[in-house]
Amino acid sequence: MIRRRDFLRSTLAGAGGLLASRYLPLAEAFDSASIGARIEILPDEPLGMISPNIYGHFTENLSGVVYDGMWVGENSKIPNINGIRKELVDEMRKIKPSVVRFPGGCFADSYDWRDGIGPTDKRPRRTNFWEDEESPGAPVSHKYDPNQFGTNEFVRFCKLIGSEPYLAGNVRSLTAQDFYRWIEYCNSPAGTTTLADTRAAAGFPDPFNVRYWGVGNESWGCGGNFTPQEYAVEFRRWTTWVPRFHQELAFIASGPNVDDWNWTRGFLEEILKKGRGQLRSIYGMALHHYAWNLSRGATQDWVKGKGDALKFDVVDWYELLREGERMEGLIAGHWQIMSEFDHEHSIKLIVDEWGPWYRPGGEATSTNQLEQIPTLRDAVFSGMTLDIFNRHPEKVAMANCAQLINCLNSLYLAHQDKFCVTPVGHVFAMYADHQGGQSLRTIFSVPDVTYERDGKQARFWGLKGSASLHDKQLVLTAVNPDVTAAHETEIVVRGATVQAGSATTLTNSDIHAHNSFEQRNVVTPQSNAVESKSGTLTYTFPPASVTKLVLKLG
Ligand code: AHR
C-alpha cells in the first residue's frame, strides 16, 4: 500500500516541474485507494505526434556491423537477397524500421562514397577508420574496407526493410563539392546527369530520393576536432547551395556530445551571424549520449569507468539506468538553449546515437570490436529511453539506436550462418505500435525503489513509461526497473473507459538473461489478454520488466 508521503513525492517528481497544486486533488483521491501504484493517462493533454523516425537505427561500417552482420555477399551459402543477410531483412520487416543511418559514426568522416559505387569487382580496398583498434584475428574486411557494401547496397537494404536512408557526409576529409555530387548521384533523375547514368548502369535507374543528410559526425571530435564556431562556418558553406532535384532535403548538423551546452550555444550563435534565415537550412541538431560510466562517481575515465555487459550486480543495474535517464535532462537542456536562438523551434533534436557502452569482453563473436551481448538490463534501458523520446515528441524528430547489429546496443547478433534477436530487438518490436500516435501526458504515481549503494541508501523511480493514442486505441508502455518488486497498478484514462486489450511483457527471473546463437529464446515477449472492471484496468508489472498494453477505449 502506497503511503501518502511516498505518493506525493513520486507524483511531484513525475510532474517534471509542473505546478504541484495541479496534482493535489488527485493525490487526495488516490490516498484512499487500496492498491500500490497508479497510472493516469490524460487524453485531453496531447504532447504531439510521435515521429516514426524516433524508432530509427544506425549502421556504421565498423567491425562486424556491415561485413558479416548486414552483408554476407551474393555468393554466400547464407540465405541472402543480393548479398544482404535475409534473416536480418525478415526480422526488420516486423519492427517498422523508419530510418537507418549510414555509413557512420566516425567512419563517415573518412569515407569517400565514390569508392562504394560501380562494378563491385572494380571497387578499391581502403583502410577502415577503425582498423587500428581491430584485434589481430579480426577478418580482413573489418580492417580493409572491400567496399562491396556502398550506397546502392545500403539503399537496397533500406527499401527491402521499408525504411528511409539517412546518409552522413564526410566534412573532415572531403569537400562540399563531393557532398553535392553524392546527392546528385542519389537523387538526380534518370538521364539527367552523368552520375544518374552511373547509377542506372549499376541497375538503379530511378533516383533514390534520399531526404536525410548528416553534415559530418561528431565534428567536435573524430569528425574534425572543430570548435562549434568553426563547424558552424563549415555547415553554412556546405548547405548554402545544394542540388535538390525537387526532393526536400533535411540537413542534420553535428550536435553536442552529452551535456556540452557550449557546443549548442556556440554553433547557433555563429550560424546566426549571417542572419535568421540561416536557421532554415538546419533540419535538426544531432545529440549523442552513451551510458558508459558505471563507476558510481569514482572516475570520469572513458576506459576505467565502463562496466561489464554480462557480469554486473544490482547496483550496476540501477547505475546503468541512472546514466541512461540523463537523456531526459539532455533533451530539455539543449532544447532550452535552442529556444534562445530559434524562437519558433523549427530545428529539432536528432538523437542519432544512443545506448549503453560497456568495456570489451562481452562480445558474441570475439573479433567483433565494440560488440556486446545485450541482456534484460539493456532491454529495460532501451524501453526507458524510447519512453523518454515518446514523452518529448515536439522536440525529438529522430533517434537512432547505436548500433543495429553486432555492435553496441544491438537488436540483432549474427556471425556466419548464426543469428539471434536480442532483448533490445524485442523491445523495438513491442514499441513499434507507438509510431505515429498522439503522445499523451501520463502521470505515474509509484513508490521509488530503494537500495544500498556503497553503504548509503539510494533511490530510483519505481515505474515510468509513455502513452499514445491511435483513434480509439491506446498504447501504453512502461518499465519496471525494480529488480525484486512487482507493482500492482491501477490504470485510469481520464474521461474514457478502458474496455479490453492485451499485454505484452518482456522479463526474466535472471536480470542477466540474454539470447545467444545457441539459445535464441531465453528472453522473449509473452502476450495475454487483459480485462478491465468498470472501465479501469488493474495490471501487475513484474519486476525488471518492459510492458506494452494495447487497450481499446470506450
Ligand atoms: O557508435 C560508435 C562510435 O561512437 C561512433 O562511430 C561515433 O560517432 C561515436 O563516438
Residues whose N, C-alpha, C, O or C-beta is under 5 A from the ligand:
A	BS01	AHR	G105 C106 F107 E218 A402
